Amino acid sequence: MNQSLLEANKLKEELLGTLLASRSQFIASVQQYQQDVRQNAANRKWSELMTVPKAADARQQRLVLDHQIDTIFLSLYPTFVEDMNAILRPKEQIILKKGELLNVQLRIFALIRLGITHNEIIAQILDYSINTIYSYKTRVIAASDLSPEAFYTALTHIPSFSH
């Protein structure tokens, strides 16, 4: 049991370090972009103001952060994809594309597994409309033979790495 606690502590520290480093890199890229914008405006370089460097591109940053969050989540719940698919009918299981760790449907239920249950908050985190979140949730739950209540119970019983 002590060994499990030590491993959990080490993983927690690594994950926190990863998140803090990502946050720091993002803030630095935004600060650099702001500085570049101010400098280009002061020098009247109007065409330069229209370019957004890759490091400050919100869409690119979202992809990077989503990948990091997926990696962190799957290190905490390594069997999540398999366990989610076990809740679904065989022909309805979620197949990930090459290189994907999680897709939108799985991210929604990963957030729910973490305790984030309000559609508004999930939509805000994933940058989707509330209707899109509701639609994805409804489709995935309908792909199971379980009632919605039993589905959510099964979801909350997906084990973390320490089990």
C-alpha positions as CSV (number, residue, x, y, z in Angstrom):
1,M,0.0,0.0,0.0
2,N,2.9,2.4,0.8
3,Q,4.4,1.7,-2.6
4,S,1.0,2.5,-4.3
5,L,0.9,5.8,-2.4
6,L,4.5,6.7,-3.4
7,E,3.7,6.0,-7.0
8,A,0.5,8.0,-6.8
9,N,2.4,10.9,-5.3
10,K,5.1,10.8,-7.9
11,L,2.5,10.7,-10.7
12,K,0.6,13.6,-9.2
13,E,3.8,15.7,-9.0
14,E,4.7,14.9,-12.6
15,L,1.3,15.8,-13.8
16,L,1.2,19.0,-11.9
17,G,4.6,19.9,-13.3
18,T,3.4,19.2,-16.8
19,L,0.4,21.4,-16.4
20,L,2.4,24.2,-14.8
21,A,5.0,24.1,-17.6
22,S,2.3,24.2,-20.3
23,R,0.6,27.1,-18.6
24,S,3.9,29.0,-18.4
25,Q,4.7,28.3,-22.1
26,F,1.2,29.5,-23.1
27,I,1.5,32.7,-21.1
28,A,4.9,33.4,-22.4
29,S,3.7,33.0,-26.0
30,V,0.8,35.4,-25.4
31,Q,3.1,37.9,-23.8
32,Q,5.4,37.8,-26.7
33,Y,2.5,38.2,-29.1
34,Q,1.2,41.2,-27.2
35,Q,4.7,42.7,-27.3
36,D,4.9,42.1,-31.0
37,V,1.5,43.7,-31.6
38,R,2.5,46.8,-29.6
39,Q,5.8,47.1,-31.4
40,N,4.2,46.7,-34.9
41,A,1.5,49.2,-34.0
42,A,4.1,51.7,-32.8
43,N,6.1,51.3,-35.9
44,R,3.0,51.4,-38.1
45,K,3.6,48.0,-39.6
46,W,-0.1,47.3,-40.3
47,S,0.4,44.2,-42.4
48,E,2.5,42.6,-39.6
49,L,-0.4,43.1,-37.2
50,M,-2.5,40.7,-39.3
51,T,-0.2,37.8,-38.8
52,V,-0.5,35.5,-35.8
53,P,2.5,33.5,-34.9
54,K,2.0,29.8,-34.4
55,A,2.8,30.0,-30.7
56,A,0.0,32.5,-30.1
57,D,-2.6,30.8,-32.4
58,A,-5.5,29.8,-30.1
59,R,-6.5,26.9,-32.3
60,Q,-3.0,25.4,-32.3
61,Q,-2.7,26.0,-28.6
62,R,-6.0,24.2,-28.0
63,L,-4.7,21.1,-29.9
64,V,-1.5,21.1,-27.8
65,L,-3.4,21.5,-24.5
66,D,-6.0,18.9,-25.5
67,H,-3.2,16.4,-26.2
68,Q,-1.6,17.2,-22.9
69,I,-4.8,16.8,-21.0
70,D,-5.6,13.6,-22.8
71,T,-2.2,12.3,-21.8
72,I,-2.6,13.3,-18.2
73,F,-6.2,11.9,-18.0
74,L,-5.1,8.5,-19.5
75,S,-2.2,8.3,-17.1
76,L,-4.8,8.6,-14.3
77,Y,-7.3,6.3,-16.0
78,P,-5.2,4.1,-18.3
79,T,-8.1,1.7,-19.2
80,F,-10.7,4.5,-19.8
81,V,-11.2,4.0,-23.5
82,E,-11.5,0.2,-23.2
83,D,-13.8,0.6,-20.2
84,M,-16.0,3.1,-22.0
85,N,-16.2,0.8,-25.0
86,A,-17.2,-2.0,-22.6
87,I,-20.3,0.0,-21.6
88,L,-21.3,0.4,-25.3
89,R,-22.8,-2.2,-27.6
90,P,-20.0,-3.8,-29.8
91,K,-21.1,-2.2,-33.0
92,E,-21.4,1.2,-31.3
93,Q,-17.9,1.3,-29.7
94,I,-15.8,4.4,-30.2
95,I,-12.9,3.9,-32.6
96,L,-10.1,6.5,-32.3
97,K,-8.3,7.8,-35.4
98,K,-4.6,7.2,-35.7
99,G,-2.7,9.4,-33.3
100,E,-5.8,10.3,-31.2
101,L,-5.7,9.6,-27.5
102,L,-9.3,10.7,-26.9
103,N,-11.9,12.2,-29.2
104,V,-14.7,14.7,-28.3
105,Q,-17.1,12.0,-27.1
106,L,-14.5,10.5,-24.8
107,R,-13.3,13.9,-23.5
108,I,-16.9,14.7,-22.5
109,F,-17.2,11.5,-20.5
110,A,-13.6,11.9,-19.2
111,L,-14.7,15.2,-17.7
112,I,-17.8,13.6,-16.3
113,R,-15.6,10.9,-14.8
114,L,-13.6,13.6,-13.1
115,G,-16.8,15.0,-11.6
116,I,-17.5,17.9,-14.1
117,T,-21.2,17.2,-14.8
118,H,-22.7,20.5,-16.0
119,N,-23.1,20.8,-19.7
120,E,-22.3,24.5,-19.6
121,I,-18.9,23.9,-17.9
122,I,-18.1,21.0,-20.2
123,A,-19.0,23.1,-23.2
124,Q,-16.8,25.9,-22.0
125,I,-13.8,23.6,-21.3
126,L,-14.0,21.9,-24.7
127,D,-15.0,25.1,-26.6
128,Y,-18.3,23.6,-28.0
129,S,-21.9,24.7,-27.7
130,I,-24.1,23.3,-25.0
131,N,-26.3,21.7,-27.7
132,T,-23.2,19.9,-29.1
133,I,-22.3,18.5,-25.7
134,Y,-25.9,17.4,-25.1
135,S,-26.0,15.8,-28.5
136,Y,-22.8,13.9,-28.1
137,K,-23.8,12.7,-24.6
138,T,-27.2,11.6,-25.8
139,R,-25.7,9.6,-28.8
140,V,-23.1,7.9,-26.7
141,I,-25.6,6.9,-23.9
142,A,-28.0,5.7,-26.6
143,A,-25.2,3.4,-27.9
144,S,-25.4,1.5,-24.6
145,D,-27.9,-1.1,-23.5
146,L,-27.8,0.5,-20.0
147,S,-30.3,3.0,-18.7
148,P,-28.8,6.5,-18.4
149,E,-28.5,6.1,-14.6
150,A,-26.8,2.7,-14.9
151,F,-24.5,4.2,-17.6
152,Y,-23.4,7.0,-15.3
153,T,-22.9,4.5,-12.5
154,A,-20.7,2.3,-14.7
155,L,-18.8,5.5,-15.8
156,T,-18.1,6.5,-12.3
157,H,-16.8,3.0,-11.5
158,I,-14.1,3.2,-14.2
159,P,-11.0,2.7,-12.1
160,S,-8.0,5.0,-11.8
161,F,-4.4,3.7,-12.1
162,S,-4.2,3.0,-8.4
163,H,-6.8,0.3,-8.4
